[in-house]
Amino acid sequence: MTTGTSNPQSNIASSQDFVPIKEVKDGVVVLDDGTLVSISLVTSVNISLKSYEEQEVTINAFKAFLNVLEFPVQISIQSRRLDIKPYLEILEERLKNQTNEILKLQTIEYIAFIKNFTDAINIMDKKFFLVVSYRPVVFSAASNGVFGKIPFFGNKSSNNQKNATNDRIIFEEAKAQLEQRTGLLSSALSRTGVKIKTLDTESVLEVFYSIFNPDQGGVQGVVGTPNKHK
């Protein structure tokens, strides 16, 4: 039996203990087990606004996208309430500088309409993400003399220059494989009419920040809309 007092803070787990992310490097999420993850922002397509022929083309293109899948892929949807306050502030500022009485009255009515509409209906902002992963492996002799797959990158025990160099080499090779997968899926998915943009490090961090801080208010354009294929 042991005696003494224990530090209550030592029993409190950090939020990082529940997030299996080691780091975000070169726009790539590195998990604790060495898996590399790429996140791409994808626009949406309102297929109901298309003609029957256009709908057929879109559906067939999506079928082709599904047919190229040879590895796990995740399509994640982030839904947040849209913060309309910045837009209302712009309108109110213009109202102060408005000299035309008719336009001033119309602006007042428009502001009232927007406030009543947003109070009655929650306007949601949805973002769609294509998540692709790749887990690098190396072959190492096991105790039984059988070669087995051992995750190498992300090994926290590697602390010398040689292992650090090996980690970097494996990371670059795995990143190239991940980019190849992402490029293949982006090319196939873009045929449906959507636009795809692979997120950089800053944008990836903003995505995770909005996920783990849902009480920070509505969405105000955390990640920009993709404007080109990548």
KOLROMAR-374760 format. One line per 3 residues: number of its first residue (from 1); their letters; for each residue x, y, z of N, C-alpha, C. Coordinates in pm, 1 decimal, always signed. Last residue first. Example, Ala and Ser with C-alpha at 12.3 -4.5 7.8 and 13.67 -1.06 7.14 Angstrom:
<nodes>
2) SA) +1285.0/-225.0/+708.0/+1367.0/-106.0/+714.0/+1290.0/+3.0/+787.0 ~ +1319.0/-569.0/+780.0/+1230.0/-450.0/+780.0/+1320.0/-330.0/+780.0
</nodes>
This chain:
<nodes>
230) KHK) -728.1/+2081.8/-5879.5/-593.7/+2051.0/-5832.8/-585.7/+1905.2/-5795.9 ~ -908.7/+2336.8/-6038.7/-885.9/+2195.6/-6016.0/-744.0/+2178.7/-5969.1 ~ -1017.0/+2630.6/-5865.6/-947.0/+2563.6/-5973.5/-931.6/+2417.5/-5937.4
227) NPT) -1132.0/+2742.1/-5653.8/-1156.4/+2808.5/-5780.8/-1079.1/+2746.5/-5894.6 ~ -1294.0/+2653.9/-5352.4/-1195.3/+2623.5/-5455.1/-1230.6/+2687.0/-5587.4 ~ -1358.1/+2899.9/-5107.5/-1414.9/+2811.8/-5209.4/-1311.8/+2783.0/-5316.3
224) GVV) -1160.3/+2904.0/-4808.6/-1209.3/+2962.6/-4932.7/-1262.7/+2860.3/-5028.8 ~ -1266.8/+2841.5/-4483.0/-1185.1/+2794.7/-4594.9/-1243.4/+2850.2/-4723.4 ~ -1432.0/+3008.0/-4332.1/-1308.5/+2954.7/-4275.4/-1213.4/+2911.3/-4384.7
221) GQV) -1661.9/+3191.3/-4354.3/-1568.1/+3163.4/-4460.9/-1432.5/+3117.0/-4409.4 ~ -1780.3/+3202.0/-4106.8/-1759.4/+3327.1/-4178.8/-1656.3/+3306.5/-4289.0 ~ -2012.9/+3019.8/-3917.0/-1909.8/+3018.5/-4019.5/-1901.7/+3153.9/-4088.7
218) GGQ) -2074.4/+3123.3/-3575.8/-2108.1/+3068.9/-3706.7/-1992.9/+3079.7/-3803.5 ~ -1886.7/+3038.8/-3272.4/-1974.4/+3121.0/-3357.1/-1996.9/+3055.8/-3491.6 ~ -1744.6/+2862.6/-3124.7/-1679.3/+2989.6/-3155.6/-1763.0/+3078.9/-3246.7
215) DPN) -1821.0/+2609.8/-3068.1/-1891.1/+2717.8/-2998.3/-1832.0/+2854.3/-3026.6 ~ -1660.7/+2420.8/-3186.6/-1791.1/+2448.1/-3248.1/-1864.6/+2565.2/-3186.3 ~ -1375.3/+2345.9/-3209.6/-1425.2/+2465.5/-3142.5/-1560.3/+2504.8/-3202.8
212) FIS) -1308.6/+2133.5/-3363.0/-1290.0/+2118.1/-3219.3/-1332.4/+2241.2/-3139.4 ~ -1367.1/+2233.4/-3620.1/-1427.4/+2108.5/-3573.6/-1423.1/+2099.7/-3421.5 ~ -1213.9/+2459.6/-3646.0/-1359.2/+2476.8/-3648.3/-1430.7/+2350.7/-3599.9
209) YFV) -961.6/+2336.3/-3640.4/-998.0/+2432.5/-3536.7/-1149.9/+2449.9/-3529.8 ~ -965.0/+2185.6/-3872.3/-966.6/+2116.1/-3744.5/-1002.3/+2209.8/-3629.9 ~ -961.1/+2401.9/-4056.4/-1069.4/+2302.8/-4059.3/-1079.0/+2231.7/-3924.7
206) ELV) -722.2/+2525.5/-3994.1/-847.3/+2599.0/-3973.3/-966.8/+2504.6/-3972.6 ~ -540.3/+2330.8/-4073.6/-548.4/+2366.3/-3932.5/-677.4/+2441.3/-3901.1 ~ -586.7/+2341.7/-4350.3/-614.1/+2218.5/-4276.9/-629.3/+2247.6/-4127.6
203) SET) -495.7/+2599.1/-4408.8/-637.9/+2568.1/-4426.7/-676.5/+2441.0/-4352.7 ~ -220.1/+2570.2/-4352.5/-301.2/+2668.1/-4280.2/-449.5/+2635.8/-4289.3 ~ -141.3/+2368.6/-4539.2/-130.6/+2348.3/-4394.5/-221.0/+2442.1/-4316.5
200) DLT) -391.8/+2352.8/-4804.1/-256.1/+2365.7/-4753.4/-258.5/+2354.4/-4600.8 ~ -617.2/+2127.4/-4971.3/-589.6/+2229.8/-4871.4/-442.5/+2231.6/-4831.2 ~ -698.1/+2098.1/-5307.1/-628.9/+2036.1/-5194.8/-584.2/+2144.7/-5097.2
197) KIK) -1003.8/+2152.1/-5451.5/-879.6/+2219.0/-5412.8/-820.2/+2148.3/-5291.6 ~ -1231.3/+2111.5/-5716.8/-1159.5/+2050.9/-5605.0/-1031.4/+2128.9/-5578.7 ~ -1563.1/+2140.9/-5836.8/-1426.1/+2189.5/-5834.8/-1359.4/+2143.3/-5705.9
194) VGT) -1789.8/+1930.5/-6028.5/-1746.2/+1997.4/-5906.4/-1602.4/+2046.0/-5923.7 ~ -1853.4/+1783.3/-6250.8/-1881.6/+1925.9/-6254.6/-1839.3/+2001.1/-6130.1 ~ -1774.2/+1527.6/-6269.5/-1913.5/+1547.0/-6230.3/-1952.5/+1694.3/-6231.3
191) RSL) -1506.9/+1538.7/-6314.1/-1591.9/+1515.6/-6431.8/-1740.8/+1526.8/-6398.2 ~ -1388.0/+1544.5/-6069.4/-1409.8/+1673.1/-6136.7/-1497.5/+1658.5/-6260.5 ~ -1345.2/+1279.2/-6002.9/-1458.9/+1348.8/-5943.3/-1489.8/+1479.7/-6013.9
188) ASS) -1112.6/+1217.5/-6149.6/-1236.5/+1143.8/-6175.6/-1357.8/+1219.7/-6122.8 ~ -929.3/+1398.2/-6040.0/-954.5/+1398.8/-6183.5/-1086.6/+1329.9/-6215.9 ~ -935.5/+1320.5/-5772.8/-977.1/+1456.8/-5809.6/-1011.2/+1465.2/-5956.6
185) LLG) -831.0/+1062.7/-5784.8/-969.9/+1082.3/-5743.7/-1021.5/+1220.0/-5782.5 ~ -567.9/+1121.8/-5873.2/-653.6/+1028.0/-5947.1/-800.5/+1049.7/-5913.8 ~ -474.9/+1293.2/-5671.5/-486.9/+1340.4/-5808.8/-578.3/+1252.8/-5892.2
182) TRQ) -473.7/+1118.8/-5451.6/-558.8/+1237.9/-5451.0/-581.2/+1290.2/-5591.5 ~ -278.8/+933.0/-5535.5/-416.1/+890.8/-5507.1/-512.4/+1009.2/-5515.0 ~ -59.9/+1104.7/-5555.8/-105.1/+1029.0/-5673.5/-248.9/+981.6/-5654.5
179) ELQ) -33.7/+1192.6/-5295.6/-67.7/+1290.0/-5399.3/-116.2/+1220.4/-5526.1 ~ +46.6/+949.1/-5179.6/-78.7/+1012.3/-5139.2/-124.8/+1112.9/-5243.6 ~ +292.9/+909.9/-5301.7/+186.4/+811.7/-5322.2/+50.6/+870.6/-5287.9
176) AKA) +425.2/+1133.7/-5198.7/+409.2/+1120.3/-5343.8/+298.8/+1020.0/-5377.0 ~ +422.1/+1069.5/-4928.1/+349.6/+1187.4/-4973.4/+325.6/+1181.3/-5124.0 ~ +594.0/+853.7/-4926.9/+453.1/+832.2/-4894.4/+367.3/+949.2/-4940.1
173) EEF) +831.4/+986.4/-4992.0/+781.2/+879.2/-5079.5/+633.2/+854.1/-5054.5 ~ +850.9/+1163.1/-4776.3/+843.0/+1215.9/-4912.5/+788.5/+1110.8/-5009.2 ~ +866.7/+978.8/-4560.6/+757.5/+1076.0/-4569.0/+740.1/+1127.3/-4711.0
170) IIR) +1103.2/+847.9/-4616.3/+978.0/+772.1/-4619.9/+858.5/+865.7/-4629.9 ~ +1277.6/+1064.5/-4578.7/+1271.3/+995.0/-4708.0/+1139.9/+920.5/-4721.6 ~ +1231.6/+1125.4/-4311.2/+1203.6/+1225.5/-4413.4/+1190.1/+1160.7/-4550.6
167) DNT) +1317.3/+891.0/-4184.2/+1178.9/+935.9/-4169.1/+1141.2/+1033.0/-4280.6 ~ +1587.5/+899.5/-4250.5/+1503.3/+791.6/-4304.0/+1355.8/+829.0/-4295.7 ~ +1660.6/+1121.9/-4098.9/+1674.4/+1125.7/-4245.1/+1587.8/+1020.0/-4310.0
164) ANK) +1613.0/+1021.2/-3846.0/+1539.7/+1139.8/-3890.2/+1545.9/+1152.5/-4041.8 ~ +1798.6/+814.8/-3835.9/+1656.5/+780.9/-3838.6/+1571.6/+899.1/-3883.8 ~ +2030.7/+978.4/-3836.0/+2008.8/+876.5/-3938.6/+1861.6/+841.6/-3949.5
161) QNN) +2012.7/+1136.8/-3607.6/+2009.9/+1199.7/-3740.0/+1979.4/+1098.6/-3850.1 ~ +1785.5/+1005.1/-3360.1/+1916.5/+1038.8/-3412.8/+1903.8/+1085.4/-3556.6 ~ +1544.8/+920.7/-3269.1/+1593.3/+1047.6/-3217.3/+1733.1/+1081.6/-3267.5
158) SSK) +1266.9/+734.9/-3277.1/+1378.5/+775.2/-3361.9/+1423.4/+914.0/-3322.8 ~ +1047.8/+691.2/-3124.4/+1174.9/+655.3/-3064.1/+1293.1/+696.0/-3150.5 ~ +820.7/+746.0/-3265.4/+861.8/+848.7/-3172.3/+996.2/+817.2/-3106.5
155) NGF) +764.8/+704.3/-3595.7/+819.2/+633.5/-3481.5/+879.7/+733.1/-3383.3 ~ +682.4/+824.8/-3824.6/+612.5/+863.1/-3702.6/+659.7/+787.2/-3580.9 ~ +724.9/+553.2/-4043.3/+717.1/+697.3/-4024.3/+635.4/+729.9/-3901.7
152) FPI) +671.1/+273.0/-4010.6/+799.3/+333.4/-3976.0/+786.0/+480.8/-3947.5 ~ +491.3/-19.6/-3952.8/+483.8/+125.2/-3975.7/+613.5/+189.8/-3927.2 ~ +589.7/-316.4/-4101.0/+602.0/-238.6/-3978.7/+587.2/-91.2/-4012.1
149) KGF) +516.7/-629.6/-4219.7/+499.6/-486.5/-4245.0/+498.4/-411.7/-4111.9 ~ +770.7/-882.7/-4200.8/+638.5/-828.3/-4173.6/+634.1/-680.3/-4200.2 ~ +934.3/-1177.7/-4277.2/+927.3/-1034.0/-4303.2/+785.1/-985.7/-4281.6
146) VGN) +1035.3/-1404.4/-4029.4/+938.4/-1374.1/-4134.4/+934.3/-1223.6/-4151.9 ~ +1184.8/-1471.2/-3815.5/+1251.1/-1477.3/-3944.7/+1158.2/-1447.7/-4060.0 ~ +1064.7/-1429.3/-3580.8/+1052.2/-1563.2/-3636.8/+1117.6/-1575.4/-3772.8
143) SAA) +1096.1/-1158.4/-3539.0/+1171.6/-1251.2/-3454.1/+1168.1/-1392.5/-3508.7 ~ +1116.6/-1006.5/-3869.1/+1053.9/-1032.1/-3739.8/+1135.1/-1135.5/-3662.2 ~ +1271.3/-763.6/-4060.2/+1273.8/-903.8/-4020.2/+1214.7/-920.1/-3881.3
140) SFV) +1062.4/-531.1/-4231.3/+1165.6/-556.7/-4131.4/+1157.4/-701.9/-4087.9 ~ +962.1/-298.7/-4465.4/+972.6/-440.1/-4433.3/+1089.7/-462.7/-4339.5 ~ +738.9/-24.0/-4411.4/+869.2/-77.3/-4449.9/+873.3/-222.8/-4407.9
137) VPR) +468.8/+182.4/-4523.5/+520.4/+66.9/-4450.1/+660.6/+35.7/-4499.7 ~ +231.8/+449.1/-4502.9/+358.9/+395.5/-4550.5/+404.4/+279.7/-4462.5 ~ -94.6/+483.1/-4580.8/-9.8/+443.2/-4468.7/+119.9/+382.3/-4520.9
134) YSV) -305.7/+740.4/-4680.5/-205.4/+642.4/-4724.8/-113.8/+611.5/-4607.3 ~ -628.0/+882.1/-4759.2/-520.4/+843.7/-4668.1/-426.2/+743.7/-4734.1 ~ -842.9/+1154.7/-4823.1/-769.7/+1039.9/-4876.9/-653.4/+1009.4/-4783.9
131) VLF) -1142.9/+1315.7/-4827.2/-1033.4/+1276.8/-4738.7/-971.2/+1147.8/-4789.9 ~ -1305.0/+1590.0/-4939.7/-1260.7/+1458.4/-4984.6/-1135.0/+1423.3/-4904.9 ~ -1566.7/+1778.8/-4800.2/-1424.8/+1747.9/-4803.9/-1402.7/+1604.7/-4854.0
128) FKK) -1783.8/+2051.7/-4812.7/-1763.5/+1911.1/-4845.7/-1613.7/+1886.0/-4863.8 ~ -1977.9/+2259.2/-4605.5/-1853.2/+2238.7/-4678.5/-1831.1/+2089.3/-4695.2 ~ -2253.8/+2470.3/-4564.7/-2202.9/+2333.6/-4573.8/-2075.1/+2331.1/-4657.6
125) DMI) -2427.8/+2676.8/-4356.1/-2317.4/+2674.4/-4451.8/-2258.4/+2534.1/-4450.3 ~ -2769.8/+2750.1/-4307.4/-2654.3/+2665.3/-4282.6/-2552.2/+2677.9/-4395.3 ~ -2984.6/+2952.8/-4145.8/-2915.1/+2938.5/-4273.4/-2784.6/+2865.4/-4247.6
122) NIA) -3270.5/+2893.3/-3980.7/-3126.7/+2879.4/-3964.8/-3062.2/+2856.0/-4101.2 ~ -3534.1/+3120.4/-3981.8/-3473.0/+3004.7/-4047.7/-3322.7/+3005.8/-4023.1 ~ -3603.3/+3339.9/-3828.1/-3702.6/+3233.9/-3847.0/-3640.8/+3106.0/-3901.8
119) DTF) -3381.1/+3501.0/-3838.7/-3432.9/+3462.0/-3707.3/-3529.0/+3344.0/-3719.5 ~ -3355.5/+3543.0/-4110.0/-3252.9/+3462.6/-4042.7/-3294.8/+3422.1/-3901.9 ~ -3585.2/+3703.4/-4152.0/-3567.6/+3576.8/-4224.3/-3468.3/+3486.8/-4152.0
116) NKI) -3542.8/+3927.6/-3993.6/-3659.2/+3841.8/-3968.1/-3642.2/+3704.6/-4033.1 ~ -3306.1/+4026.4/-4115.6/-3308.7/+3989.9/-3974.3/-3424.0/+3895.5/-3943.3 ~ -3393.9/+4075.6/-4380.1/-3285.3/+3980.5/-4355.9/-3286.7/+3933.7/-4210.3
113) FAI) -3594.7/+4272.1/-4331.2/-3629.9/+4144.5/-4394.5/-3522.9/+4039.4/-4365.1 ~ -3442.6/+4479.8/-4226.1/-3545.8/+4417.9/-4143.2/-3585.3/+4281.2/-4198.7 ~ -3290.0/+4540.6/-4450.9/-3223.1/+4494.3/-4329.5/-3322.8/+4423.1/-4238.1
110) YEI) -3494.6/+4628.9/-4622.3/-3416.0/+4509.8/-4659.2/-3345.1/+4452.7/-4536.4 ~ -3585.7/+4856.4/-4494.9/-3677.1/+4743.5/-4513.3/-3601.7/+4614.9/-4544.6 ~ -3352.2/+5010.2/-4516.7/-3407.7/+4978.7/-4384.8/-3500.4/+4857.2/-4393.6
107) TQL) -3333.9/+5031.7/-4794.2/-3228.3/+4963.2/-4719.8/-3276.8/+4922.3/-4581.3 ~ -3560.4/+5182.5/-4852.2/-3549.3/+5046.5/-4905.6/-3442.9/+4966.3/-4831.1 ~ -3492.7/+5423.1/-4725.8/-3609.8/+5348.3/-4680.4/-3603.0/+5202.4/-4727.1
104) KLI) -3270.4/+5492.4/-4881.0/-3254.0/+5472.4/-4737.1/-3370.4/+5389.6/-4681.9 ~ -3382.0/+5527.7/-5128.9/-3287.1/+5418.4/-5109.6/-3264.9/+5388.7/-4961.6 ~ -3535.6/+5756.2/-5064.3/-3600.9/+5634.4/-5114.1/-3510.2/+5512.6/-5092.2
101) ENT) -3343.0/+5943.7/-4986.9/-3443.9/+5899.3/-4891.5/-3511.6/+5769.1/-4934.4 ~ -3003.1/+5944.3/-5030.2/-3129.3/+5931.9/-5102.4/-3234.1/+5871.2/-5009.7 ~ -2783.2/+5909.6/-4871.2/-2848.9/+6041.3/-4871.6/-2983.3/+6039.1/-4943.0
98) QNK) -2612.7/+5686.8/-4666.0/-2710.2/+5700.1/-4773.6/-2783.4/+5834.8/-4761.5 ~ -2451.1/+5632.0/-4459.1/-2396.4/+5720.8/-4562.6/-2493.9/+5745.5/-4677.1 ~ -2598.1/+5454.9/-4308.2/-2556.9/+5581.1/-4247.3/-2511.2/+5682.4/-4352.2
95) LRE) -2617.4/+5238.3/-4480.2/-2738.8/+5314.2/-4448.1/-2703.1/+5450.3/-4389.0 ~ -2366.3/+5133.4/-4474.9/-2410.2/+5200.2/-4597.6/-2534.6/+5285.0/-4572.0 ~ -2382.5/+5024.8/-4220.3/-2283.2/+5128.4/-4246.9/-2319.3/+5205.9/-4373.5
92) ELI) -2576.4/+4831.2/-4257.5/-2603.4/+4941.9/-4165.7/-2504.3/+5056.9/-4185.2 ~ -2444.1/+4658.3/-4434.9/-2566.5/+4727.2/-4476.7/-2595.7/+4847.7/-4387.4 ~ -2235.4/+4569.6/-4269.8/-2204.7/+4640.9/-4394.5/-2326.0/+4721.2/-4441.4
89) ELY) -2381.6/+4438.1/-4073.7/-2299.9/+4553.8/-4036.4/-2262.7/+4637.1/-4158.5 ~ -2486.6/+4226.6/-4218.6/-2577.4/+4328.6/-4167.1/-2501.7/+4454.9/-4126.6 ~ -2251.2/+4081.9/-4263.8/-2325.4/+4135.8/-4377.8/-2420.7/+4246.6/-4332.7
86) PKI) -2179.3/+4005.7/-4002.5/-2090.5/+4093.9/-4081.1/-2160.6/+4157.6/-4200.6 ~ -2410.6/+3837.4/-3932.2/-2385.2/+3968.0/-3869.1/-2290.4/+4057.0/-3949.7 ~ -2453.3/+3585.4/-4017.3/-2496.4/+3691.2/-4108.4/-2463.9/+3830.5/-4054.7
83) DLR) -2300.2/+3286.0/-4010.2/-2305.2/+3410.4/-3934.0/-2333.0/+3525.9/-4029.7 ~ -2456.3/+2978.8/-4057.3/-2390.5/+3092.3/-4121.2/-2409.9/+3218.9/-4038.2 ~ -2389.8/+2688.6/-3877.3/-2481.9/+2799.0/-3899.6/-2404.2/+2919.3/-3952.7
80) RSQ) -2236.0/+2416.1/-4055.2/-2236.0/+2516.1/-3948.6/-2336.4/+2625.8/-3981.8 ~ -2118.4/+2107.2/-4144.7/-2236.1/+2193.4/-4149.4/-2234.9/+2286.0/-4028.6 ~ -1916.2/+1923.4/-4342.2/-1912.5/+2010.7/-4224.9/-2025.1/+2112.7/-4237.1
77) ISI) -1875.5/+1599.7/-4450.6/-1958.4/+1720.2/-4465.3/-1954.6/+1797.4/-4334.6 ~ -1646.4/+1390.3/-4622.2/-1690.1/+1451.2/-4497.0/-1767.0/+1579.7/-4524.9 ~ -1581.7/+1096.4/-4757.3/-1642.2/+1223.3/-4796.5/-1705.8/+1282.1/-4671.1
74) QVP) -1296.5/+891.7/-4772.1/-1402.4/+948.6/-4689.1/-1450.2/+1079.8/-4749.5 ~ -1179.0/+583.0/-4891.6/-1195.3/+726.2/-4913.8/-1310.8/+773.9/-4826.5 ~ -960.8/+304.2/-4930.5/-1063.5/+375.7/-4851.8/-1060.9/+525.8/-4877.7
71) FEL) -907.4/+204.1/-5274.8/-858.7/+225.3/-5138.5/-964.3/+305.6/-5063.8 ~ -995.5/+215.5/-5524.7/-925.1/+92.5/-5488.7/-869.4/+100.8/-5347.1 ~ -1219.4/+364.0/-5732.0/-1182.7/+351.1/-5591.6/-1120.7/+214.8/-5564.9
68) VNL) -1315.5/+382.5/-5981.3/-1170.2/+394.5/-5969.0/-1124.5/+378.5/-5824.2 ~ -1591.1/+371.5/-5955.7/-1523.1/+255.7/-6014.2/-1371.4/+262.9/-6001.2 ~ -1665.2/+620.4/-5865.6/-1673.2/+507.6/-5773.0/-1595.5/+387.4/-5824.5
65) FAK) -1631.2/+763.0/-6106.0/-1550.1/+796.2/-5989.0/-1548.5/+680.7/-5889.9 ~ -1833.5/+649.9/-6258.5/-1694.5/+629.1/-6299.6/-1598.8/+660.1/-6184.5 ~ -2049.5/+754.0/-6117.8/-2029.9/+608.8/-6122.4/-1885.7/+576.0/-6161.5
62) FAN) -2016.9/+1020.3/-6181.1/-1998.7/+978.3/-6042.1/-1980.7/+827.1/-6033.0 ~ -2075.6/+1011.9/-6452.5/-1941.7/+1054.8/-6411.0/-1914.4/+1013.4/-6266.4 ~ -2342.4/+937.7/-6441.6/-2245.9/+845.2/-6502.0/-2102.7/+881.3/-6463.6
59) ITV) -2445.6/+1172.2/-6325.2/-2457.3/+1042.9/-6256.1/-2356.8/+942.8/-6311.5 ~ -2387.1/+1362.0/-6524.6/-2333.2/+1376.2/-6389.9/-2334.9/+1243.9/-6314.5 ~ -2536.2/+1263.5/-6742.0/-2391.3/+1279.7/-6753.7/-2326.4/+1286.1/-6615.8
56) EQE) -2794.4/+1279.0/-6636.2/-2739.6/+1149.4/-6675.9/-2587.2/+1155.3/-6685.0 ~ -2818.9/+1554.8/-6606.3/-2823.3/+1468.8/-6488.7/-2763.4/+1332.0/-6519.3 ~ -2818.8/+1633.7/-6870.9/-2707.8/+1674.4/-6785.6/-2702.2/+1590.8/-6657.8
53) EYS) -3063.5/+1523.4/-6951.6/-2940.0/+1477.7/-7015.1/-2818.7/+1512.5/-6929.1 ~ -3241.5/+1670.0/-6793.3/-3234.0/+1523.7/-6779.9/-3103.2/+1470.5/-6837.9 ~ -3076.0/+1965.9/-6665.3/-3169.0/+1895.9/-6754.5/-3151.1/+1745.3/-6737.2
50) KLS) -3036.7/+2074.9/-6322.9/-2985.6/+2033.2/-6453.3/-3094.9/+1967.0/-6535.0 ~ -3125.2/+2116.9/-6073.2/-3134.5/+2230.7/-6165.7/-3086.7/+2195.4/-6306.1 ~ -3063.9/+1890.6/-5934.1/-3205.7/+1912.8/-5965.7/-3224.5/+2029.2/-6062.6
47) INV) -2798.1/+1900.5/-5870.9/-2835.3/+1820.9/-5987.2/-2980.6/+1843.3/-6027.4 ~ -2590.2/+2119.7/-5774.0/-2734.7/+2101.9/-5758.3/-2787.7/+2031.3/-5882.6 ~ -2283.7/+2033.5/-5638.1/-2357.7/+2049.9/-5763.6/-2505.4/+2025.0/-5735.8
44) STV) -2016.7/+2176.4/-5439.2/-2134.4/+2092.3/-5460.1/-2199.0/+2124.4/-5594.3 ~ -1655.4/+2152.4/-5410.0/-1781.5/+2225.7/-5425.0/-1895.4/+2127.3/-5447.9 ~ -1424.5/+2041.5/-5170.4/-1499.3/+2009.8/-5292.2/-1627.3/+2092.0/-5296.0
41) LSI) -1100.2/+2036.6/-5044.8/-1230.8/+2103.1/-5040.0/-1299.6/+2083.9/-5174.4 ~ -915.1/+1764.2/-4921.5/-946.5/+1852.4/-5033.5/-1086.8/+1908.8/-5016.8 ~ -655.1/+1633.2/-4734.2/-791.7/+1685.7/-4728.9/-811.0/+1784.7/-4842.5
38) SVL) -469.1/+1340.4/-4672.4/-485.0/+1460.5/-4753.7/-631.4/+1502.4/-4751.1 ~ -267.7/+1177.3/-4438.6/-403.6/+1209.5/-4481.0/-402.7/+1340.5/-4558.1 ~ -69.8/+897.9/-4348.0/-74.9/+1032.2/-4405.3/-213.6/+1057.1/-4462.1
35) TGD) +7.5/+710.6/-4057.8/-79.3/+730.0/-4173.5/-77.8/+876.1/-4217.4 ~ +146.5/+683.0/-3822.1/+223.6/+701.0/-3943.9/+140.7/+720.2/-4068.7 ~ -6.8/+676.7/-3597.9/+37.6/+546.3/-3647.9/+115.8/+557.4/-3778.6
32) DLV) -74.2/+944.8/-3559.7/+20.5/+882.6/-3467.5/+73.8/+749.4/-3519.9 ~ -82.3/+1111.3/-3884.1/-142.0/+1051.0/-3765.3/-35.6/+981.3/-3681.2 ~ -39.6/+1403.8/-4049.3/+33.7/+1283.6/-4010.0/-26.6/+1231.5/-3880.5
29) VVG) -176.2/+1571.3/-4318.0/-198.1/+1535.2/-4178.0/-126.1/+1403.8/-4149.2 ~ -16.8/+1800.0/-4528.9/-51.7/+1660.0/-4505.2/-66.7/+1636.4/-4355.8 ~ +88.9/+2048.3/-4574.9/-51.1/+2027.8/-4609.4/-101.2/+1887.1/-4585.5
26) DKV) +343.7/+2019.4/-4467.2/+329.2/+2033.8/-4612.8/+185.2/+2007.7/-4657.5 ~ +210.9/+1863.9/-4184.9/+332.5/+1905.1/-4253.0/+308.7/+1907.3/-4403.5 ~ +87.7/+1840.7/-3874.7/+43.3/+1872.7/-4010.0/+163.9/+1933.0/-4080.8
23) EKI) +115.1/+1565.4/-3639.1/+149.3/+1697.2/-3691.5/+82.9/+1716.6/-3827.1 ~ -32.0/+1359.7/-3512.8/+102.9/+1393.3/-3468.5/+142.1/+1533.1/-3512.7 ~ -348.7/+1286.6/-3400.2/-274.0/+1362.8/-3499.7/-137.6/+1398.4/-3442.1
20) PVF) -571.0/+1170.7/-3261.1/-458.2/+1089.6/-3309.6/-377.6/+1158.7/-3419.0 ~ -686.6/+1310.7/-2977.8/-674.2/+1341.8/-3120.6/-551.7/+1269.3/-3175.5 ~ -675.5/+1271.0/-2711.9/-787.8/+1209.1/-2781.3/-785.1/+1236.2/-2931.7
17) DQS) -465.6/+1416.6/-2620.5/-458.9/+1272.0/-2601.1/-569.8/+1199.2/-2677.1 ~ -537.4/+1678.0/-2652.7/-450.7/+1621.2/-2754.6/-439.9/+1469.7/-2741.8 ~ -670.4/+1737.6/-2422.6/-752.0/+1713.1/-2541.8/-669.7/+1651.2/-2653.2
14) SAI) -522.2/+1557.1/-2148.2/-525.7/+1669.4/-2240.8/-612.6/+1633.6/-2360.5 ~ -668.4/+1426.2/-1855.9/-612.0/+1404.4/-1988.4/-624.6/+1531.1/-2072.3 ~ -582.5/+1436.1/-1529.8/-664.9/+1504.2/-1628.3/-600.1/+1491.9/-1765.2
11) NSQ) -409.3/+1339.1/-1350.6/-514.3/+1247.3/-1394.6/-605.0/+1310.0/-1498.3 ~ -248.2/+1545.5/-1278.3/-186.1/+1438.1/-1355.9/-288.7/+1340.5/-1410.2 ~ -399.4/+1707.7/-1118.9/-380.3/+1751.3/-1256.8/-322.9/+1640.3/-1343.1
8) PNS) -386.2/+1594.6/-868.2/-508.9/+1572.2/-946.4/-492.2/+1612.4/-1091.0 ~ -115.2/+1426.4/-745.6/-150.8/+1550.8/-813.5/-273.5/+1528.9/-899.1 ~ -155.2/+1255.8/-438.7/-132.9/+1256.1/-583.2/-179.5/+1388.6/-640.4
5) TGT) +8.5/+1198.9/-130.9/-95.5/+1265.5/-208.2/-58.4/+1263.7/-354.6 ~ +72.2/+896.6/+53.1/+110.3/+1021.9/-11.2/-5.7/+1076.5/-91.5 ~ +145.2/+543.3/+25.6/+88.3/+660.3/+90.7/+133.6/+784.5/+18.7
2) TM) +58.8/+214.9/-81.8/+138.9/+336.0/-91.2/+67.2/+450.8/-24.1 ~ +84.9/-119.0/+0.0/+0.0/+0.0/+0.0/+88.3/+123.9/+0.0
</nodes>
